[in-house]
Amino acid sequence: MINKHAVQIRVRYNETDAMGFLHHSNYLCYFEVGRTELFRAQGGNYRRMEEQGLYFVVARLEVRYRRPARYDDLLTLQTEISRVTPAKLEHSYRLMKGDETLAEASSVIACVNGTGEVQRIPEDLVAFTSHEKNPQT
């Protein structure tokens, strides 16, 4: 099963600040793109999951900003599932410009129902997220 995925993202003008740098808040949007595209590459479908009344919500997010990105830079975001538990997925991220690391991050997302109560990740979804390196614990 795929547990790592890369996607290219070009910095748009509206994502920059007054100094011309990618605004720090937009990195979080990029990380969401990474999670979504990894899930899609695994054969998952967020819309179908949400139609079943299950959601993944961000419980923790940590970012280390190393170097700035600018308008029109072509970036590569690498997203990896680093740990799976019965109700949570942990991801790691690396945002690159060529060979240069611009930011590194990690997140924990929790599976919840429509009222926000933590739920076990259903077995059919676990199949999309499991991998030998970090089996479900």
Backbone hydrogen bonds, N-H to C=O, Kabsch-Sander energy under -0.5 kcal/mol:
donor,donor_aa,acceptor,acceptor_aa,energy
5,H,79,T,-2.6
7,V,77,L,-2.0
9,I,75,L,-2.4
11,V,73,D,-2.4
15,E,12,R,-1.8
16,T,13,Y,-1.8
17,D,21,F,-2.6
20,G,17,D,-2.0
22,L,69,A,-3.0
23,H,15,E,-3.0
26,N,23,H,-1.6
27,Y,23,H,-0.6
27,Y,24,H,-0.9
28,L,24,H,-0.5
28,L,25,S,-0.8
29,C,25,S,-0.8
30,Y,26,N,-2.0
31,F,27,Y,-2.3
32,E,28,L,-1.7
33,V,29,C,-1.9
34,G,30,Y,-2.3
35,R,31,F,-2.4
36,T,32,E,-2.6
37,E,33,V,-2.8
38,L,34,G,-2.1
39,F,35,R,-2.4
40,R,36,T,-2.4
41,A,37,E,-2.5
42,Q,38,L,-1.5
43,G,40,R,-1.6
44,G,39,F,-2.8
49,M,45,N,-2.2
50,E,46,Y,-2.8
51,E,47,R,-2.0
52,Q,48,R,-1.0
52,Q,49,M,-0.7
53,G,50,E,-1.7
54,L,49,M,-1.8
55,Y,112,V,-2.4
57,V,55,Y,-0.5
57,V,110,A,-2.5
59,A,108,V,-3.2
60,R,108,V,-1.6
62,E,106,S,-2.7
64,R,104,E,-3.3
65,Y,63,V,-0.6
66,R,102,L,-3.2
67,R,102,L,-1.7
71,Y,20,G,-1.0
72,D,11,V,-2.5
73,D,70,R,-2.2
75,L,9,I,-3.1
75,L,73,D,-0.7
76,T,96,M,-2.5
77,L,7,V,-3.1
78,Q,76,T,-0.6
78,Q,94,R,-2.8
79,T,5,H,-3.0
79,T,77,L,-0.5
80,E,92,S,-2.5
81,I,3,N,-2.5
82,S,80,E,-0.7
82,S,90,E,-2.7
83,R,90,E,-1.4
85,T,88,K,-2.7
89,L,109,I,-2.5
90,E,83,R,-2.9
91,H,107,S,-2.1
92,S,80,E,-2.6
93,Y,105,A,-2.5
94,R,78,Q,-2.0
95,L,103,A,-2.8
96,M,76,T,-3.1
96,M,94,R,-0.6
97,K,100,E,-2.6
100,E,97,K,-1.9
102,L,95,L,-3.2
102,L,100,E,-0.5
103,A,95,L,-1.4
104,E,64,R,-2.1
105,A,93,Y,-1.8
106,S,62,E,-2.1
107,S,91,H,-2.1
108,V,60,R,-2.4
109,I,89,L,-2.8
110,A,57,V,-2.7
111,C,87,A,-2.7
112,V,55,Y,-2.7
112,V,110,A,-0.5
113,N,117,E,-1.9
116,G,113,N,-2.0
119,Q,111,C,-3.0
121,I,86,P,-3.7
125,L,122,P,-1.0
126,V,122,P,-2.2
127,A,123,E,-1.7
128,F,125,L,-0.8
129,T,125,L,-0.9
129,T,126,V,-0.8
130,S,126,V,-2.5
134,N,131,H,-0.7
137,T,84,V,-1.1
